[in-house]
Amino acid sequence: MTDPKAKTPYKALFYYFETQLGAVRAGRWKLIFERQRGRERIPAALYNLEQDIAEQNDVSAQHPAIVRWLAALADKIREDIGDSVKGVTGKNVRPHGNV
């Protein structure tokens, strides 16, 4: 059983789909990056997951400093492991294995 008082040693959690960074979460905040769905462009959005677990209310306009902070964390992970959307090959990325 998981300890409900356990704390993560990590500052942030990064959401990748294959080689594309889609979002970053730190504490209660989750920043989802701009993306394409077919021909539709979906803008970036910030959510306060303590108040909005369903991610329905974008609060990026009310919290620009949080957006900048999470975007800076994303830039650091892009330098490390890359992001194909931004065309960045990370310094520590290695080729995937094939079976």
Backbone as ProteinMPNN parsed JSONL, in Angstrom:
{"seq_chain_A": "MTDPKAKTPYKALFYYFETQLGAVRAGRWKLIFERQRGRERIPAALYNLEQDIAEQNDVSAQHPAIVRWLAALADKIREDIGDSVKGVTGKNVRPHGNV", "coords_chain_A": {"N_chain_A": [[0.843, -1.185, 0.0], [0.47, 2.249, -0.717], [2.025, 4.988, 0.879], [0.125, 7.612, 2.032], [1.22, 10.017, 2.809], [3.559, 10.255, 1.526], [6.183, 11.868, -0.276], [7.244, 13.111, -3.408], [10.539, 12.95, -4.793], [11.038, 14.55, -6.924], [11.01, 17.602, -8.764], [9.276, 18.207, -10.818], [6.902, 16.744, -13.118], [7.001, 15.363, -16.298], [5.16, 15.164, -19.248], [5.251, 13.107, -21.913], [4.618, 12.222, -25.317], [5.703, 9.809, -27.158], [8.285, 11.323, -28.688], [7.538, 13.876, -28.117], [7.076, 16.641, -26.076], [4.385, 17.171, -24.091], [3.202, 18.265, -21.801], [3.758, 19.748, -18.546], [3.968, 19.198, -15.081], [3.901, 20.531, -11.846], [3.602, 20.336, -8.489], [0.479, 21.611, -7.677], [0.009, 22.63, -10.178], [-0.467, 22.387, -13.711], [0.775, 22.628, -16.885], [-0.24, 22.554, -20.101], [0.992, 22.204, -23.304], [0.758, 24.087, -26.392], [-0.836, 22.517, -29.167], [-1.546, 20.453, -32.058], [-4.554, 19.155, -33.322], [-5.559, 17.27, -35.655], [-6.632, 19.483, -38.039], [-7.064, 21.476, -36.311], [-5.808, 23.935, -34.084], [-4.829, 23.796, -30.823], [-4.664, 25.843, -28.115], [-2.084, 26.575, -25.626], [-2.533, 25.787, -22.128], [-3.138, 26.42, -18.665], [-3.658, 24.705, -15.645], [-5.088, 24.487, -12.387], [-4.81, 21.903, -10.49], [-5.688, 21.202, -7.963], [-8.056, 22.547, -7.626], [-9.384, 22.039, -9.97], [-9.59, 19.274, -11.148], [-10.489, 18.034, -13.436], [-9.518, 19.506, -15.494], [-10.773, 21.781, -16.797], [-10.858, 24.565, -16.715], [-8.966, 27.016, -17.907], [-6.401, 28.798, -16.476], [-4.313, 30.395, -17.195], [-4.098, 33.118, -17.94], [-4.523, 34.429, -15.529], [-2.323, 33.698, -14.054], [0.445, 34.362, -15.01], [3.123, 34.232, -14.153], [3.405, 31.655, -13.133], [3.051, 30.207, -15.469], [5.364, 31.021, -16.859], [7.335, 29.947, -15.144], [6.824, 27.128, -15.273], [7.204, 26.783, -18.01], [9.924, 27.344, -18.164], [10.961, 25.159, -16.744], [10.236, 23.196, -18.554], [11.84, 23.917, -20.727], [14.353, 23.231, -19.729], [14.149, 20.406, -19.528], [13.814, 19.817, -22.186], [16.352, 20.496, -23.182], [17.747, 18.433, -22.021], [16.496, 15.865, -22.721], [15.143, 16.347, -25.071], [12.681, 17.405, -27.61], [10.585, 16.809, -30.105], [8.649, 18.428, -31.287], [9.543, 21.033, -30.964], [11.847, 20.747, -32.331], [14.163, 19.972, -31.028], [16.947, 18.133, -30.123], [17.822, 16.339, -27.42], [20.626, 16.601, -25.121], [21.135, 14.258, -23.746], [19.743, 12.25, -24.986], [19.177, 9.059, -26.404], [19.345, 6.57, -28.992], [16.32, 4.735, -29.664], [15.496, 1.352, -28.81], [15.053, -1.519, -30.91], [13.066, -4.374, -31.479]], "CA_chain_A": [[0.0, 0.0, 0.0], [1.222, 3.489, -0.824], [1.926, 5.909, 2.004], [-0.532, 8.832, 1.566], [2.025, 11.187, 3.159], [4.811, 10.179, 0.772], [6.475, 13.009, -1.14], [8.125, 12.791, -4.519], [11.812, 13.673, -4.775], [11.159, 15.282, -8.174], [10.421, 18.942, -8.8], [8.226, 18.271, -11.832], [6.59, 15.565, -13.91], [6.915, 15.764, -17.699], [4.303, 14.277, -20.033], [5.717, 12.935, -23.29], [4.03, 11.257, -26.228], [6.871, 9.455, -27.959], [9.362, 12.308, -28.521], [6.916, 15.196, -28.016], [6.709, 17.1, -24.744], [3.015, 17.669, -24.151], [2.8, 19.01, -20.61], [4.606, 19.67, -17.356], [3.213, 19.385, -13.839], [4.662, 20.753, -10.623], [2.632, 20.605, -7.429], [-0.916, 21.666, -8.127], [-0.074, 23.258, -11.489], [-0.178, 21.615, -14.918], [0.788, 23.422, -18.106], [-0.331, 21.755, -21.319], [1.523, 23.028, -24.383], [0.004, 24.205, -27.636], [-0.744, 21.307, -29.972], [-2.444, 20.306, -33.2], [-5.448, 17.999, -33.377], [-6.021, 17.373, -37.037], [-6.393, 20.846, -38.537], [-7.348, 22.406, -35.216], [-4.728, 24.296, -33.176], [-5.317, 23.917, -29.457], [-3.682, 26.686, -27.421], [-1.562, 26.154, -24.325], [-3.458, 26.063, -21.027], [-2.667, 26.154, -17.308], [-4.73, 24.237, -14.758], [-4.841, 24.283, -10.963], [-5.424, 20.59, -10.313], [-6.364, 21.097, -6.66], [-9.391, 23.122, -7.777], [-9.963, 21.687, -11.263], [-8.972, 18.006, -11.525], [-10.95, 17.666, -14.777], [-8.841, 20.388, -16.454], [-11.817, 22.456, -17.559], [-10.748, 26.019, -16.629], [-7.624, 27.535, -18.158], [-6.12, 29.952, -15.612], [-3.015, 30.951, -17.593], [-4.146, 34.583, -17.945], [-4.467, 34.898, -14.142], [-1.077, 33.262, -13.416], [1.528, 34.357, -16.0], [4.399, 33.844, -13.533], [3.397, 30.187, -13.059], [3.282, 29.748, -16.84], [6.799, 31.215, -17.164], [8.094, 28.998, -14.335], [6.672, 25.793, -15.846], [7.843, 26.808, -19.33], [11.37, 27.257, -17.927], [11.227, 23.753, -16.419], [10.124, 22.456, -19.818], [13.033, 24.204, -21.532], [15.466, 22.449, -19.171], [14.01, 18.998, -19.896], [14.065, 19.752, -23.625], [17.808, 20.46, -23.349], [18.229, 17.141, -21.548], [16.028, 14.707, -23.485], [14.61, 16.753, -26.361], [11.271, 17.615, -27.922], [10.508, 16.852, -31.564], [7.792, 19.534, -31.712], [10.407, 22.215, -31.017], [13.028, 20.427, -33.116], [15.307, 19.91, -30.118], [17.491, 16.829, -29.76], [18.433, 16.514, -26.116], [22.02, 16.201, -24.927], [21.213, 12.923, -23.165], [18.855, 11.32, -25.679], [19.861, 7.971, -27.086], [18.425, 5.908, -29.92], [15.435, 3.729, -29.085], [15.799, -0.025, -29.201], [14.084, -2.231, -31.753], [13.055, -5.823, -31.278]], "C_chain_A": [[0.881, 1.239, 0.0], [0.979, 4.367, 0.398], [1.294, 7.213, 1.52], [0.252, 10.099, 1.89], [3.356, 11.219, 2.401], [4.961, 11.399, -0.131], [7.437, 12.57, -2.232], [9.441, 13.552, -4.385], [11.991, 14.566, -6.005], [10.427, 16.613, -8.113], [9.212, 18.992, -9.733], [8.069, 16.92, -12.512], [6.37, 16.039, -15.34], [6.134, 14.713, -18.472], [4.798, 14.259, -21.48], [4.809, 11.964, -24.024], [5.111, 10.983, -27.254], [7.948, 10.493, -27.715], [8.836, 13.732, -28.365], [6.55, 15.519, -26.576], [5.334, 17.739, -24.821], [2.61, 18.527, -22.983], [3.85, 18.858, -19.522], [3.723, 19.949, -16.145], [4.189, 19.558, -12.684], [3.662, 21.153, -9.537], [1.226, 20.583, -7.977], [-1.074, 22.142, -9.565], [0.294, 22.308, -12.624], [-0.316, 22.539, -16.12], [0.802, 22.47, -19.289], [0.066, 22.668, -22.474], [0.613, 23.031, -25.602], [0.221, 22.954, -28.483], [-1.744, 21.355, -31.122], [-3.289, 19.058, -33.017], [-6.114, 18.052, -34.737], [-5.654, 18.749, -37.573], [-6.579, 21.899, -37.451], [-6.103, 22.648, -34.36], [-5.336, 24.51, -31.792], [-4.279, 24.702, -28.667], [-3.211, 26.071, -26.109], [-2.564, 26.533, -23.232], [-2.808, 25.664, -19.703], [-3.86, 25.756, -16.45], [-4.228, 24.135, -13.33], [-5.56, 22.985, -10.601], [-6.05, 20.38, -8.942], [-7.8, 21.584, -6.756], [-10.123, 22.631, -9.024], [-9.321, 20.399, -11.791], [-9.358, 17.575, -12.94], [-10.344, 18.539, -15.879], [-9.84, 21.077, -17.384], [-11.606, 23.968, -17.66], [-9.294, 26.469, -16.758], [-7.424, 28.8, -17.327], [-4.787, 30.619, -15.978], [-3.003, 32.478, -17.574], [-4.031, 35.156, -16.531], [-3.133, 34.598, -13.469], [0.09, 33.222, -14.404], [2.883, 33.953, -15.41], [4.504, 32.323, -13.423], [3.659, 29.609, -14.451], [4.759, 29.88, -17.19], [7.663, 30.207, -16.41], [8.031, 27.589, -14.935], [7.303, 25.715, -17.234], [9.366, 26.719, -19.195], [11.779, 25.834, -17.554], [11.192, 22.903, -17.69], [11.35, 22.688, -20.698], [14.229, 23.393, -21.043], [15.361, 20.975, -19.569], [14.214, 18.815, -21.398], [15.568, 19.698, -23.908], [18.355, 19.08, -23.004], [17.81, 15.988, -22.46], [15.268, 15.047, -24.764], [13.111, 16.937, -26.439], [11.159, 17.779, -29.434], [9.615, 17.98, -32.073], [8.616, 20.808, -31.873], [11.668, 21.971, -31.844], [14.298, 20.35, -32.29], [15.691, 18.452, -29.876], [18.235, 17.022, -28.452], [19.855, 16.001, -26.04], [22.136, 14.759, -24.448], [20.268, 11.919, -23.809], [19.698, 10.247, -26.356], [18.857, 7.271, -28.001], [17.564, 4.862, -29.217], [15.844, 2.343, -29.586], [14.692, -0.598, -30.058], [14.19, -3.718, -31.493], [12.604, -6.482, -32.559]], "O_chain_A": [[1.926, 1.263, 0.651], [-0.147, 4.47, 0.886], [1.878, 7.874, 0.662], [-0.018, 11.152, 1.312], [4.178, 12.11, 2.616], [3.98, 11.899, -0.681], [8.331, 11.757, -2.0], [9.449, 14.687, -3.91], [12.997, 15.268, -6.113], [9.369, 16.734, -7.495], [8.249, 19.717, -9.482], [8.965, 16.077, -12.487], [5.639, 17.002, -15.573], [6.41, 13.518, -18.365], [4.763, 15.275, -22.174], [4.296, 11.009, -23.441], [5.399, 11.818, -28.112], [8.489, 10.543, -26.611], [9.602, 14.69, -28.468], [5.811, 14.775, -25.931], [5.138, 18.729, -25.527], [1.775, 19.42, -23.126], [4.705, 17.974, -19.568], [2.85, 20.817, -16.178], [5.171, 18.826, -12.564], [2.972, 22.167, -9.648], [0.831, 19.641, -8.664], [-2.17, 22.07, -10.121], [1.24, 21.527, -12.517], [-1.363, 23.146, -16.348], [1.732, 21.683, -19.46], [-0.459, 23.773, -22.607], [-0.183, 22.116, -25.817], [1.319, 22.399, -28.516], [-2.656, 22.182, -31.149], [-2.781, 18.017, -32.601], [-7.09, 18.772, -34.948], [-4.484, 19.131, -37.558], [-6.283, 23.075, -37.66], [-5.425, 21.703, -33.956], [-6.252, 25.316, -31.625], [-3.131, 24.271, -28.56], [-3.848, 25.173, -25.557], [-3.342, 27.474, -23.387], [-2.038, 24.707, -19.632], [-4.924, 26.372, -16.511], [-3.085, 23.747, -13.089], [-6.779, 22.973, -10.428], [-6.862, 19.472, -8.772], [-8.672, 21.088, -6.042], [-11.34, 22.785, -9.131], [-8.587, 20.437, -12.779], [-8.619, 16.822, -13.576], [-10.626, 18.335, -17.06], [-9.75, 20.961, -18.606], [-12.116, 24.596, -18.587], [-8.499, 26.318, -15.83], [-8.184, 29.76, -17.457], [-4.203, 31.328, -15.158], [-1.985, 33.074, -17.222], [-3.5, 36.251, -16.353], [-2.83, 35.175, -12.425], [0.671, 32.158, -14.619], [3.709, 33.38, -16.121], [5.587, 31.765, -13.603], [4.401, 28.637, -14.593], [5.347, 28.957, -17.754], [8.619, 29.669, -16.97], [9.061, 26.932, -15.087], [7.877, 24.687, -17.594], [10.025, 26.088, -20.022], [12.823, 25.353, -17.995], [12.016, 22.006, -17.874], [11.842, 21.759, -21.34], [15.03, 22.92, -21.849], [16.369, 20.356, -19.912], [14.726, 17.785, -21.837], [16.01, 18.943, -24.774], [19.313, 18.613, -23.621], [18.655, 15.221, -22.922], [14.799, 14.151, -25.466], [12.374, 16.672, -25.49], [11.598, 18.791, -29.979], [9.809, 18.446, -33.196], [8.407, 21.572, -32.816], [12.469, 22.885, -32.037], [15.387, 20.63, -32.791], [14.858, 17.64, -29.472], [19.189, 17.798, -28.392], [20.251, 15.099, -26.778], [23.142, 14.103, -24.719], [20.017, 10.853, -23.247], [20.806, 10.516, -26.821], [17.648, 7.376, -27.794], [18.019, 4.188, -28.292], [16.454, 2.198, -30.645], [13.532, -0.204, -29.941], [15.284, -4.251, -31.308], [12.518, -7.708, -32.626]]}, "name": "protein", "num_of_chains": 1, "seq": "MTDPKAKTPYKALFYYFETQLGAVRAGRWKLIFERQRGRERIPAALYNLEQDIAEQNDVSAQHPAIVRWLAALADKIREDIGDSVKGVTGKNVRPHGNV"}
